[in-house]
């Protein structure tokens, strides 16, 4: 499998985990030291991946709300052992953009940083 496909597979797993509210799925794609940052609440918020995963696992998932899967990557760039992916997510009445930074560690791709915000 080429690197672009491996990164896209990981991002698909991430997006489906968000849609399903799967904490286990998110733990599989985020590096334990990853950070998640945003301005969605109007103030800067910086959390560990574990804090973010706990929040996702405790809210109603788009899937359980009966929403269709409407999340997709918009761009991908792989540079050696690093990659960036921009994804668009529509769910629970929100429209977000995610900018994901990935790193290949010990032969596996992981999300190291998630920056996200409302699309408008």
C-alpha positions in Angstrom: 0.0 0.0 0.0 1.4 3.4 -0.9 1.7 6.2 1.7 -1.2 8.3 0.2 -3.6 5.4 0.5 -2.4 4.5 4.1 -3.0 8.1 5.2 -6.4 8.2 3.5 -7.3 4.9 5.2 -6.4 6.3 8.6 -8.4 9.5 8.0 -11.4 7.5 6.9 -11.1 5.5 10.1 -10.9 8.8 12.0 -13.9 10.3 10.3 -16.0 7.2 10.7 -15.1 7.1 14.4 -16.2 10.7 14.8 -19.5 9.8 13.1 -20.1 6.8 15.3 -18.8 8.4 18.5 -16.3 5.6 18.8 -13.7 6.4 21.5 -11.9 3.1 20.7 -11.7 4.0 17.0 -10.3 7.4 17.9 -7.7 5.9 20.3 -6.5 3.8 17.3 -5.7 6.8 15.1 -4.5 9.5 17.6 -0.9 9.2 19.0 -1.1 9.2 22.8 0.8 12.6 22.9 -1.4 14.2 20.3 -3.0 17.7 20.8 -6.4 19.0 19.7 -6.9 22.7 19.4 -9.7 25.0 18.3 -11.5 28.3 18.7 -15.0 26.9 18.2 -16.2 28.2 21.6 -14.9 31.7 20.9 -11.8 31.2 23.0 -8.6 29.2 22.4 -9.0 25.6 23.6 -6.1 23.1 23.7 -6.7 19.6 24.9 -4.9 16.3 24.9 -6.1 13.6 22.5 -7.4 11.7 25.6 -9.6 14.7 26.6 -10.9 15.1 23.1 -11.7 11.4 22.8 -13.5 11.5 26.1 -15.7 14.4 24.9 -16.5 12.7 21.7 -17.4 9.5 23.5 -19.7 11.3 25.9 -21.8 13.2 23.3 -24.6 12.0 21.0 -23.0 10.7 17.9 -24.1 11.8 14.4 -24.8 8.1 13.7 -27.1 7.6 16.7 -28.9 10.8 15.7 -29.7 9.2 12.4 -27.5 11.5 10.3 -25.9 10.3 7.1 -22.1 10.1 6.9 -21.1 13.5 5.4 -17.4 13.8 6.2 -14.6 13.7 3.7 -11.0 14.6 3.2 -10.5 17.6 0.9 -6.7 17.6 0.5 -3.8 15.4 1.4 0.0 15.9 1.2 2.5 13.3 2.2 6.1 14.4 2.7 8.2 11.4 3.8 7.2 10.4 7.3 4.9 13.5 7.6 1.5 14.2 6.2 -1.2 16.8 6.4 -4.9 16.3 5.6 -7.7 18.8 5.4 -11.1 17.4 6.0 -14.7 18.8 5.9 -17.2 17.5 8.4 -21.0 18.2 8.5 -22.8 16.9 11.6 -25.1 17.7 14.4 -26.0 21.1 12.8 -22.3 22.1 12.5 -19.9 22.5 9.6 -16.3 22.1 10.5 -12.9 22.0 8.8 -10.2 19.8 10.3 -6.5 20.2 9.6 -4.7 17.1 10.7 -0.9 16.6 11.0 0.2 13.0 10.8 3.5 11.3 11.6 4.7 7.8 10.8 6.0 6.3 14.0 7.5 2.8 14.0 5.9 2.1 10.6 2.4 3.3 11.6 0.6 6.6 10.8 -0.9 8.6 13.7 -2.7 11.9 14.0 -0.3 14.1 16.0 -2.3 17.3 15.9 -5.8 18.3 15.1 -6.7 21.9 14.5 -10.4 22.5 13.8 -12.9 25.3 13.4 -16.3 26.2 12.1 -16.7 26.8 8.5 -18.8 29.9 9.0 
